[in-house]
Amino acid sequence: MIQYQPIPEEKLAEINRIFVPDRENLGKDIGTTLLKALIEEIKEPKPYFDYEKPLALVAWAFRVLGRYPQHEFYQKRGRNF
């Protein structure tokens, strides 16, 4: 699951969470696949951004005990997209 929201007044798309709930699916690039799909989706002009692309994609990382550190997930992929 990936949740994001547009922030039209700042021309940003903000990721609220990427969550892979089942432990047996961790480490199978599901989160990466979701992130790539979102990036492709927001590249398309949207009416809430005046039919332009957003200026940035912002992600907030938070700690979930027993899960992959979210900041590492975004750091690893930040320059690859």
C-alpha positions as CSV (number, residue, x, y, z in Angstrom):
1,M,0.0,0.0,0.0
2,I,1.2,3.5,-0.8
3,Q,-0.5,6.6,0.4
4,Y,0.3,10.1,-0.8
5,Q,-1.4,13.4,-1.1
6,P,-0.9,16.4,-3.4
7,I,-0.1,19.7,-1.8
8,P,-1.2,22.0,-4.7
9,E,-0.3,25.3,-3.1
10,E,3.3,24.2,-2.9
11,K,3.3,22.0,-6.0
12,L,4.4,19.0,-4.0
13,A,3.4,15.4,-3.7
14,E,3.9,14.0,-0.2
15,I,4.2,10.3,0.6
16,N,2.5,9.5,3.8
17,R,3.5,5.9,3.9
18,I,4.6,2.8,1.9
19,F,3.6,-0.3,3.8
20,V,4.1,-3.9,3.1
21,P,2.1,-5.6,5.8
22,D,3.1,-9.2,5.5
23,R,6.6,-10.1,6.8
24,E,7.0,-12.9,4.2
25,N,6.8,-10.2,1.5
26,L,9.5,-8.0,3.0
27,G,12.7,-7.8,0.9
28,K,10.9,-8.6,-2.3
29,D,11.1,-5.1,-3.8
30,I,7.4,-4.5,-3.4
31,G,8.0,-1.1,-1.7
32,T,10.4,-0.2,-4.5
33,T,7.8,-1.3,-7.2
34,L,5.1,0.9,-5.5
35,L,7.4,3.9,-5.3
36,K,8.4,3.5,-9.0
37,A,4.7,3.3,-9.9
38,L,3.9,6.5,-7.9
39,I,6.8,8.4,-9.5
40,E,5.6,7.5,-13.0
41,E,2.0,8.5,-12.0
42,I,3.0,11.9,-10.7
43,K,5.1,12.6,-13.8
44,E,1.8,13.0,-15.7
45,P,0.4,16.5,-15.4
46,K,-2.4,16.8,-12.9
47,P,-5.3,19.3,-12.7
48,Y,-4.5,20.1,-9.0
49,F,-1.0,21.2,-10.1
50,D,-2.4,23.3,-13.0
51,Y,-1.7,20.5,-15.4
52,E,2.0,20.6,-14.6
53,K,4.3,18.2,-12.9
54,P,5.0,18.7,-9.1
55,L,8.2,20.4,-8.2
56,A,9.1,17.6,-5.7
57,L,8.1,14.4,-4.1
58,V,8.5,14.5,-0.3
59,A,8.7,11.5,1.9
60,W,8.4,11.3,5.7
61,A,10.2,8.4,7.3
62,F,9.3,7.1,10.7
63,R,10.5,4.3,12.8
64,V,8.5,1.0,13.1
65,L,10.1,-1.4,15.5
66,G,11.0,-4.7,13.8
67,R,10.7,-3.3,10.3
68,Y,13.2,-2.1,7.7
69,P,14.4,1.5,8.6
70,Q,12.4,3.7,6.4
71,H,15.0,6.4,6.1
72,E,17.4,3.8,4.6
73,F,14.7,2.8,2.1
74,Y,14.3,6.3,0.8
75,Q,18.1,7.1,0.9
76,K,18.9,4.0,-1.2
77,R,16.3,4.9,-3.8
78,G,16.5,8.7,-3.7
79,R,19.0,9.1,-6.5
80,N,17.8,6.2,-8.6
81,F,14.5,7.8,-9.8
